[in-house]
Amino acid sequence: MMAPCLRQSYESQAVRIRDLCRRAGRTFGVEAVHDLRVEIKRLRAFFDLVEVCNPLFAGAGQFRPIRKLFKAAAPLREIQVDSSLARDKSAAMGLRLDEYRNELKEAELRARKKFAAAAGSFDPDLFLERETAIHRALDGIDLPELQSKAEAYLQTLTGELLRLKQSGPLDRKTLHRVRILAKKTRYVLEVVQACFHPDEAALQSLNDSLRAVHQALGHWHDDRLGLASVQAFYDNKAIKPLLDEPSYPAYAQALQKDSALRLEAYEKAWGEFVRQAGT
């Protein structure tokens, strides 16, 4: 049978995803859409952990219907990030990005309709089906063996992350891979902590360092997407003349500066992660 801690972890994730799906599909709130995607990522990491414990589980196949919801939320999330960046910089720097922000508003309305359809058709009963599959996969594996496999998997992910950073120049593709793997490693660590080491300070410090790594790279990623978005808009000759054309290169320069600062924060966070991973 499934260990109680794993059952609790899965059930709480399923409840959060169901609730966030309903809320995001109804209100399209920025936090709800973001949190929905985060919880789905956590669930994928959980499925991968179950597959490590029993390869017959086939985590990718079990996750596929839920992945559709994740992908459906992606365009809306990206537009909301672009809108938030443009709004905040406009207020802080006195920029006039009216045409760009209006286009983002129109794009968000279209993205909302598509996401609402996906959220409305999402079947929450699939969580019960997958809980049954998880029970079957873990049946007969006792708690010490589960702990051993989970901790070994965490060590494997940590090692992959360390090697990835050391594998070569940190181009955008590599940074993206570091960001994704840092999240996955942290989500697996959360399960290991909750089930086997709830009060271990060293693991919490490792968790904190992983969070700092992927959050710094997450902000960097947002800045790069925002920069690509506004540059594509600004390069479109059909939308000119603009109300305040100098605001656009000023905004792009601000995003470039911010993305550089995010990388500095990432390097600092990475140093702490390496220190914690070695303890």
C-alpha positions in Angstrom: 0.0 0.0 0.0 1.0 3.6 -0.4 2.9 5.1 2.5 0.7 7.5 4.5 3.1 10.4 3.9 3.1 9.8 0.1 -0.7 9.5 0.1 -1.1 12.7 2.0 1.4 14.4 -0.4 -0.5 13.2 -3.5 -4.0 14.0 -2.1 -3.0 17.5 -1.1 -1.6 18.2 -4.5 -4.7 16.8 -6.2 -6.9 19.0 -4.1 -4.8 22.1 -4.8 -4.8 21.5 -8.5 -8.6 21.0 -8.6 -9.2 24.1 -6.6 -6.8 26.3 -8.6 -8.2 25.0 -11.9 -11.6 26.1 -10.9 -10.4 29.5 -9.5 -8.1 30.2 -12.4 -10.7 29.2 -15.0 -13.2 31.5 -13.3 -11.2 34.6 -12.3 -8.0 34.3 -14.5 -6.1 35.8 -11.5 -2.4 36.1 -12.0 -1.6 34.3 -8.8 -4.1 31.5 -9.5 -2.7 30.8 -13.0 0.8 30.9 -11.7 0.1 28.7 -8.7 -1.8 26.2 -10.9 1.2 25.7 -13.1 3.5 25.4 -10.0 1.4 22.7 -8.5 1.2 20.7 -11.7 5.0 20.8 -11.9 5.1 19.5 -8.3 2.8 16.7 -9.3 5.0 15.8 -12.3 8.0 15.5 -10.0 5.9 13.3 -7.7 5.0 11.0 -10.6 8.6 10.8 -11.6 9.5 9.8 -8.0 6.9 7.0 -8.0 8.3 5.7 -11.3 11.7 5.6 -9.8 10.3 3.4 -7.0 8.5 1.2 -9.6 9.3 1.7 -13.3 6.1 0.0 -14.3 4.2 3.1 -13.2 5.0 5.0 -16.4 4.8 8.5 -15.0 4.8 10.3 -18.3 1.7 8.5 -19.5 -0.1 9.0 -16.3 0.8 12.7 -16.4 -0.2 13.3 -20.0 -3.9 14.5 -19.4 -2.8 16.8 -16.7 0.0 18.2 -18.9 -2.6 19.4 -21.3 -4.0 21.7 -18.6 -0.5 22.9 -17.9 0.2 23.8 -21.5 -3.2 25.4 -21.9 -2.3 27.9 -19.1 1.1 28.7 -20.6 0.1 31.4 -23.1 -2.1 33.2 -20.5 0.7 33.1 -18.0 3.2 34.6 -20.4 1.0 37.4 -21.4 0.2 38.2 -17.7 3.9 38.3 -17.0 4.5 40.6 -19.9 1.7 42.9 -18.8 2.9 43.0 -15.2 6.5 43.9 -16.3 5.2 46.7 -18.6 2.8 48.1 -16.0 5.4 48.2 -13.2 8.2 49.7 -15.4 5.7 52.3 -16.8 4.8 53.4 -13.3 8.4 53.4 -12.0 10.0 55.1 -15.0 7.2 57.2 -16.3 7.0 55.4 -19.6 4.2 55.5 -22.1 3.8 52.0 -23.5 0.1 52.5 -24.3 0.0 50.7 -27.6 1.9 47.7 -26.4 -0.1 47.4 -23.2 -3.4 47.6 -25.1 -2.2 44.8 -27.4 -1.4 42.7 -24.4 -4.8 43.3 -23.0 -6.4 42.1 -26.2 -4.1 39.1 -26.3 -5.0 38.2 -22.7 -8.7 38.2 -23.6 -8.1 35.7 -26.3 -5.9 33.6 -24.1 -8.5 33.6 -21.3 -11.1 32.1 -23.6 -8.8 29.3 -24.7 -7.7 28.5 -21.1 -11.3 28.7 -19.8 -12.3 26.0 -22.3 -9.4 23.8 -21.2 -10.1 24.4 -17.5 -13.8 23.7 -18.0 -13.2 20.4 -19.8 -10.7 19.2 -17.2 -11.9 16.0 -15.5 -11.0 16.0 -11.8 -11.9 12.3 -11.6 -8.6 11.4 -13.3 -6.9 12.1 -9.9 -8.7 9.1 -8.4 -7.7 6.9 -11.3 -4.1 7.9 -10.8 -4.2 7.4 -7.1 -5.3 3.8 -7.8 -2.3 3.4 -10.2 0.1 4.8 -7.6 -1.3 2.4 -5.0 -0.6 -0.5 -7.3 2.9 0.7 -8.1 3.9 1.1 -4.5 2.2 -2.0 -3.1 4.7 -4.3 -1.6 7.4 -1.7 -1.2 8.0 -1.1 2.5 8.9 2.3 4.0 12.6 1.7 4.4 12.9 0.8 0.7 10.8 3.8 -0.4 13.1 6.0 1.7 16.2 4.5 0.2 15.0 4.9 -3.4 13.7 8.4 -2.8 16.9 9.6 -1.2 19.0 8.0 -4.0 16.8 9.7 -6.6 17.3 13.1 -4.8 21.1 12.5 -4.8 20.9 11.7 -8.6 19.0 14.9 -9.4 21.4 17.0 -7.2 24.4 15.5 -9.0 22.8 16.1 -12.4 22.2 19.7 -11.5 25.8 20.2 -10.3 27.2 18.6 -13.5 24.9 20.6 -15.7 26.2 23.9 -14.4 29.8 22.7 -14.9 29.2 21.2 -18.3 30.1 24.3 -20.4 29.2 27.9 -21.0 26.0 29.1 -19.5 24.1 30.0 -22.6 20.3 30.6 -22.4 19.5 27.0 -23.2 21.7 25.8 -20.4 20.3 28.3 -17.9 16.8 27.2 -18.9 17.7 23.6 -18.2 19.2 24.6 -14.8 16.0 26.4 -13.9 13.8 23.4 -14.7 16.0 20.9 -13.0 16.4 23.0 -9.9 12.6 23.1 -9.6 12.3 19.4 -10.1 15.1 18.7 -7.5 13.4 20.9 -5.0 10.0 19.3 -5.4 11.4 15.9 -4.9 13.3 17.2 -1.9 10.0 18.4 -0.5 8.6 14.9 -0.6 11.7 13.5 1.0 11.5 16.1 3.8 7.9 15.6 4.5 8.0 11.8 4.6 11.4 11.0 6.0 13.1 14.0 7.5 10.5 16.6 8.6 12.7 18.3 11.1 16.2 18.1 9.5 17.6 21.6 9.3 20.2 20.7 6.7 17.6 19.6 4.2 15.6 22.8 4.8 18.7 24.8 4.0 19.2 22.9 0.8 15.5 23.5 0.0 16.0 27.2 0.6 19.1 27.4 -1.7 17.3 25.5 -4.5 14.4 27.9 -4.3 16.7 30.9 -4.5 18.4 29.4 -7.6 15.2 28.7 -9.6 13.5 31.9 -8.5 16.4 34.0 -9.7 16.4 32.2 -13.0 12.6 32.4 -13.1 12.8 36.2 -12.9 15.6 36.2 -15.5 13.4 34.1 -17.8 10.5 36.5 -17.3 12.7 39.4 -18.2 14.0 37.7 -21.4 10.5 36.8 -22.5 9.3 40.3 -21.8 12.2 41.7 -23.8 11.5 39.5 -26.8 7.8 40.4 -26.6 8.3 44.2 -26.6 11.0 44.0 -29.2 8.7 42.1 -31.6 6.0 44.7 -31.0 8.4 47.6 -31.5 9.8 46.1 -34.7 6.4 45.9 -36.3 6.3 48.9 -38.6 2.5 48.6 -38.9 1.9 50.0 -35.4 4.0 53.2 -35.9 3.9 56.1 -35.2 3.8 55.5 -31.4 2.5 57.9 -28.8 6.0 58.0 -27.1 8.5 56.1 -29.2 11.5 56.6 -26.9 9.7 54.8 -24.1 10.1 51.5 -26.0 13.9 51.3 -26.2 14.1 52.7 -22.7 11.9 49.8 -21.5 14.0 47.3 -23.4 17.1 48.6 -21.8 15.6 48.4 -18.4 14.7 44.7 -18.9 18.2 44.0 -20.2 19.6 45.6 -17.0 17.2 43.6 -14.8 18.0 40.3 -16.5 21.7 40.9 -15.9 21.0 41.6 -12.2 18.9 38.4 -12.1 22.0 36.4 -13.3 24.1 38.0 -10.6 21.5 36.9 -8.0 21.5 33.4 -9.6 25.3 33.1 -9.3 25.1 34.1 -5.6 22.3 31.6 -5.0 24.2 28.9 -6.9 27.2 29.3 -4.6 25.0 28.8 -1.6 23.4 25.7 -3.2 26.8 24.2 -3.9 27.8 24.8 -0.3 24.6 23.2 1.0 24.8 20.3 -1.4 28.2 19.5 -0.1 27.2 19.3 3.5 
